[in-house]
Structure formats: C-alpha cells, structure tokens
C-alpha cells in the first residue's frame, strides 16, 4: 500500500495510508490498533511530524459493577 521506503514517506502518503485504513472493512478497534502501531513506529523512527495529526478515538469499555448482570437477573 505504501510503496515508499518508510524513511522517505511524506505526510501526504501517510494521509493516504490512514484513509485506506479507515475505509477497510475491519472492526473499529482493529483500525485503532493499526493507527496506534503506525504512530508508535514513526515516533520511534523520529518522524513524529508525519503522525502527530493521527487521532485515535478512545472508547471506554469498562463496566461498573452496577452495570453488570447479577446472577439473579441472569437466571430470569
């Protein structure tokens, strides 16, 4: 998809890559994982300017005890 050496990627080619990820028929969490990986990798390569614009939505999937079904309710 990229077609470039990672060291020579431009911001525009990064935008195309992220657009491609967004159009993929994958679960939203998978797309977020891909974007996280890309951001970490390019930050590691000291290319933060290429990925600083990538936003990753964070959905809180934690449940409070009162939101969970009790054993009593699950039997009904």
HUFEN-V965726 format. One record per pair of residues at least 4 apart in sequence whose ideal C-beta (glycine too) atoms are under 7 Angstrom apart, sorted by the first residue. I is the first residue (numbers start at 1). J is the second residue. If there is no record, write none. Layout:
BEGIN
i: (I & I)
j: (J & J)
END
This chain:
BEGIN
i: (1 & 1 & 2 & 2 & 2 & 4 & 4 & 4 & 6 & 9 & 9 & 9 & 11 & 11 & 12 & 13 & 14 & 14 & 14 & 15 & 16 & 17 & 18 & 18 & 18 & 19 & 20 & 21 & 21 & 21 & 22 & 24 & 26 & 26 & 28 & 29 & 30 & 31 & 32 & 32 & 32 & 33 & 34 & 35 & 35 & 35 & 36 & 36 & 37 & 38 & 38 & 38 & 39 & 39 & 39 & 40 & 41 & 42 & 42 & 42 & 42 & 43 & 43 & 47 & 48 & 63 & 63 & 69 & 69 & 70 & 71)
j: (17 & 20 & 9 & 13 & 17 & 8 & 9 & 13 & 45 & 13 & 14 & 50 & 15 & 50 & 16 & 17 & 18 & 50 & 51 & 19 & 20 & 21 & 22 & 35 & 54 & 23 & 24 & 31 & 34 & 35 & 31 & 31 & 30 & 31 & 32 & 33 & 34 & 35 & 36 & 56 & 57 & 37 & 38 & 39 & 54 & 56 & 40 & 56 & 41 & 42 & 51 & 54 & 43 & 51 & 54 & 44 & 45 & 47 & 48 & 50 & 51 & 48 & 51 & 51 & 52 & 67 & 68 & 73 & 74 & 74 & 75)
END
